[in-house]
Amino acid sequence: MRVLLLSNKFPFPENDGSSIAIGSSIRALLSAGAKVELLSLNTKKHYKDPRSLPPEILGDFRISAIEANTDITPFGALANLISGKPYHISRFDNSNFREVLDKRLMDDPPDIVMMEGLFMAPYLEQVRQRCPDSKVVLRAHNIEHRIWERQLSLEPSGLKKSYLGLQVKRLRKYEKHICSHFDAILPITIHDLHFFEKVAPKADLHVFPSGFDPDKYPFLGVSNNHGFSLASMDWIPNRAGMKWFLEDVWPLVIEALPQAKILFAGRNMPVDYMQMKLTGVEIQGEVDDAVEMYSQYGIQVVPLLSGSGMRVKIMEGLAYGKVIISTVVGAEGIDAAEEDGLFRAENPHTFAKKLIRLMSGDHDLQELGKRARERALKVYSNPVIGEKLMNFFRHILDGHSI
C-alpha cells in the first residue's frame, strides 16, 4: 500500500509535539509494511535540515521538503481581513508546494493521501482533481477551533481579542465545512472522535493516536520526587499554562513543601520567564537531550488550560515510565488513569494537593512508573497502532464502511 503524507512542517528531528505525532505516523505505517512518502512544507519558523533523518528509517521512504515562509505578519494579518478565509489556514497555502504536489500526484498516484492536520486542507481539491481514485484522509491532530476558542476566553479585551475572535469564527466555520469532504478522518483521541461524528457523518472514522517505538523510548522510571515540565514555548497555550501554574499552583505547593523543586524548560522560552526568581523553580530554554532530562526528574507536570487533541508529551512521559499530573484539559483523550501514573486536576487547589501528595511520598512512585510504561506499551506503541491503521485503510480501499 502506497501512502503519501502531506505535512505543514518537516518533522525530523522530532523535538516538539506535532513533529513527534507526524514522525509517529511514518514509523507506525512503516512498521506495518506500507510504502510511505512525505511531502512537507519546511517553514522559516520551524526550519529543519531535510537530510537529518533518523538512521533507523533512513532510506525507507521518500521525502520532499518545500521551503516556505508561513510567519504571521502585520501586513498578512490585515490583508487577510478582506479574504474571508481563516488566517490560521490560508498562510499554509503555498504555490511552490502545489507545483511539487501536482508533479508527484501525476507521476505515481498513491492509494492513500494522508493530510497531517487541518493546515493541509487547502490542498484537498487539488488531490481530488489529480487522483480521483485515491482515498484522502485527514489525520486530525486537534480540533483546531477549540484550541483557539479556549485561548480566546483567556485573552483580555482589546483589539487583539477582537481580531482573534474574528479568526476563531472563520476557523470554526472552515473546519466544520471541510471535514465533511474527506473520505476518512483519523482523530487522535476518542474524545475528538465525537466531534467528527457530528460534522462528517459520511466519513469513515478511526482513532489514531500518536505512538512511540519502544526501542527509542527506554524505560527510565522515577528517579526522584522533583517536578519538571518540557514544552515548546512558541505555542501560546503552553506559555499561558506555565504562567497559571507558577502564579496559582506553585505558591500552594511551596507553602506545604518548602523543599519542593521543579524545572520548566522548552524551546523559545520567553525572556521574562527566564528572569523569574521563584523559590524552588528553575527555568531554562531548549534542552539538548530530552532523554537526559526525563531521566533526571520524576514527576512530569502538564499545566495546560487550553488545547485539543492529544498531549504528546504525556504519551512520552508514560513511555518513559514517569508519573504525570495534568490539568483535565491537558489530559483529554489520554487512555490512562491514576493507577497508570496519570493524575488529573481541575483547579489550582486540586492540582497543588495532588502534586504535594506525589512529592511527599504518599504514593509509590516507582510502581506507578512501571504501570505507566505498561499502559503505554499496550495502547500507544507504533507496531500496535500501525497495524490497526493499515487494517482500517484496507477496509476503506475495498469500499467497506467501518
Salt bridges, closest charged atoms under 4 A:
GLU14 OE1 - ARG27 NH2 2.71
GLU14 OE1 - LYS216 NZ 2.83
ASP16 OD1 - LYS9 NZ 3.17
ASP16 OD2 - LYS48 NZ 3.89
ASP16 OD2 - ARG267 NH2 3.84
GLU37 OE1 - ARG62 NH1 3.71
GLU37 OE1 - ARG104 NE 2.32
ASP49 OD2 - ARG51 NH2 3.00
GLU56 OE2 - ARG27 NH1 2.67
ASP93 OD1 - ARG98 NE 2.86
ASP102 OD1 - ARG130 NE 2.77
ASP107 OD2 - LYS103 NZ 2.96
ASP108 OD1 - ARG2 NH1 2.54
ASP111 OD2 - ARG2 NE 3.72
GLU116 OE1 - ARG139 NH1 3.11
GLU116 OE1 - HIS141 NE2 2.55
GLU149 OE2 - ARG172 NE 2.71
GLU155 OE2 - LYS160 NZ 3.67
GLU175 OE1 - HIS145 ND1 2.85
ASP183 OD2 - ARG128 NH1 2.83
ASP192 OD1 - HIS191 ND1 3.64
GLU197 OE1 - HIS194 ND1 3.39
ASP213 OD2 - ARG27 NH1 3.49
ASP234 OD2 - HIS46 NE2 3.26
ASP234 OD2 - ARG267 NH2 3.20
GLU247 OE2 - LYS243 NZ 3.03
GLU316 OE1 - LYS313 NZ 3.27
GLU332 OE2 - ARG150 NH2 2.89
ASP335 OD1 - ARG375 NH2 2.82
GLU338 OE2 - LYS354 NZ 2.86
ASP362 OD2 - ARG357 NE 3.51
GLU367 OE2 - ARG371 NE 3.37
GLU387 OE2 - ARG394 NH1 3.68
